[in-house]
Amino acid sequence: MLELTDALFGYEHLLQRLFSEGGRLASAVVAAQSHENLSPVAGHQILSAISNAQLSVSGAIGHMAEGHRQLEFMAQKLGIDPEAFGDVIKRPNSARGATPIGLAA
């Protein structure tokens, strides 16, 4: 069970990191448009592609939230502590003390 929860939270962390990096990439494109004379047309096409990718990542994060609910339901049926899979409760030991998305860095 510990391996499952570690993998679950590890995967979610990767998705959050990916979403964060997409935001950083979008900011870099806007900065390039403003300060590096990147064509607004080319810049718009890049921002559109990044936005589409961000929507996909956001959807994946939403699917993982649903996965939490499914695991909680399964855990209740099997007599396992359902809070082990909750969105905000009882992260695995390997994730304790970690900062969300590495924003503190």
C-alpha positions as CSV (number, residue, x, y, z in Angstrom):
1,M,0.0,0.0,0.0
2,L,2.9,2.4,0.7
3,E,4.2,1.9,-2.8
4,L,0.8,2.8,-4.2
5,T,0.5,6.0,-2.2
6,D,4.1,7.0,-2.9
7,A,3.5,6.5,-6.6
8,L,0.2,8.4,-6.5
9,F,1.7,11.4,-4.9
10,G,4.8,11.2,-7.0
11,Y,2.8,11.2,-10.2
12,E,0.7,14.2,-9.0
13,H,3.9,16.1,-8.1
14,L,5.2,15.6,-11.6
15,L,1.9,16.8,-13.1
16,Q,2.0,19.9,-10.8
17,R,5.6,20.5,-11.8
18,L,4.7,20.2,-15.5
19,F,1.9,22.7,-15.1
20,S,4.2,25.1,-13.3
21,E,6.8,24.8,-16.1
22,G,4.1,25.5,-18.7
23,G,3.3,28.7,-16.9
24,R,7.0,29.6,-16.8
25,L,7.2,28.9,-20.6
26,A,4.2,31.1,-21.3
27,S,5.8,33.9,-19.3
28,A,9.0,33.5,-21.3
29,V,7.1,33.8,-24.6
30,V,5.4,37.0,-23.5
31,A,8.8,38.4,-22.3
32,A,10.3,37.5,-25.7
33,Q,7.4,39.2,-27.5
34,S,7.9,42.3,-25.4
35,H,11.6,42.6,-25.2
36,E,13.2,40.4,-28.0
37,N,11.1,41.6,-30.9
38,L,9.4,38.3,-31.4
39,S,6.6,38.6,-33.9
40,P,3.2,38.9,-32.2
41,V,1.8,36.5,-34.8
42,A,4.5,33.9,-34.0
43,G,4.2,34.6,-30.3
44,H,0.4,34.1,-30.4
45,Q,0.8,30.7,-32.2
46,I,3.3,29.6,-29.5
47,L,1.0,30.8,-26.7
48,S,-1.9,29.0,-28.2
49,A,0.1,25.7,-28.3
50,I,1.2,26.2,-24.7
51,S,-2.3,26.9,-23.6
52,N,-3.6,23.8,-25.3
53,A,-0.9,21.7,-23.6
54,Q,-1.7,23.4,-20.2
55,L,-5.4,22.4,-20.7
56,S,-4.3,18.8,-21.2
57,V,-2.1,18.9,-18.0
58,S,-5.0,20.5,-16.1
59,G,-7.3,17.7,-17.3
60,A,-4.8,15.1,-16.1
61,I,-4.6,16.8,-12.7
62,G,-8.4,16.6,-12.6
63,H,-8.4,12.9,-13.5
64,M,-6.0,12.3,-10.7
65,A,-8.3,14.0,-8.2
66,E,-11.0,11.5,-9.4
67,G,-8.5,8.7,-8.9
68,H,-8.2,9.8,-5.2
69,R,-11.9,9.5,-4.8
70,Q,-11.9,6.0,-6.4
71,L,-9.1,4.9,-4.2
72,E,-10.8,6.2,-1.1
73,F,-14.0,4.3,-2.1
74,M,-12.0,1.1,-2.8
75,A,-10.1,1.5,0.5
76,Q,-13.3,1.7,2.5
77,K,-14.6,-1.4,0.8
78,L,-11.4,-3.3,1.7
79,G,-11.2,-2.0,5.2
80,I,-8.1,0.1,4.6
81,D,-7.8,3.6,6.0
82,P,-9.4,5.7,3.2
83,E,-7.6,8.8,4.4
84,A,-4.3,7.4,3.1
85,F,-5.5,8.4,-0.4
86,G,-7.1,11.7,0.5
87,D,-6.4,14.9,-1.3
88,V,-5.0,16.7,1.8
89,I,-4.6,14.1,4.5
90,K,-1.8,11.6,5.3
91,R,0.8,12.1,2.6
92,P,3.3,9.2,2.5
93,N,6.5,9.7,4.5
94,S,8.5,10.3,1.4
95,A,6.3,13.4,0.6
96,R,6.1,14.9,4.1
97,G,7.7,18.3,4.4
98,A,7.8,18.8,0.6
99,T,6.7,22.2,-0.6
100,P,3.8,22.3,-3.1
101,I,5.2,22.4,-6.7
102,G,8.6,23.5,-5.5
103,L,7.3,27.1,-5.3
104,A,9.5,27.8,-2.2
105,A,12.6,27.3,-4.3
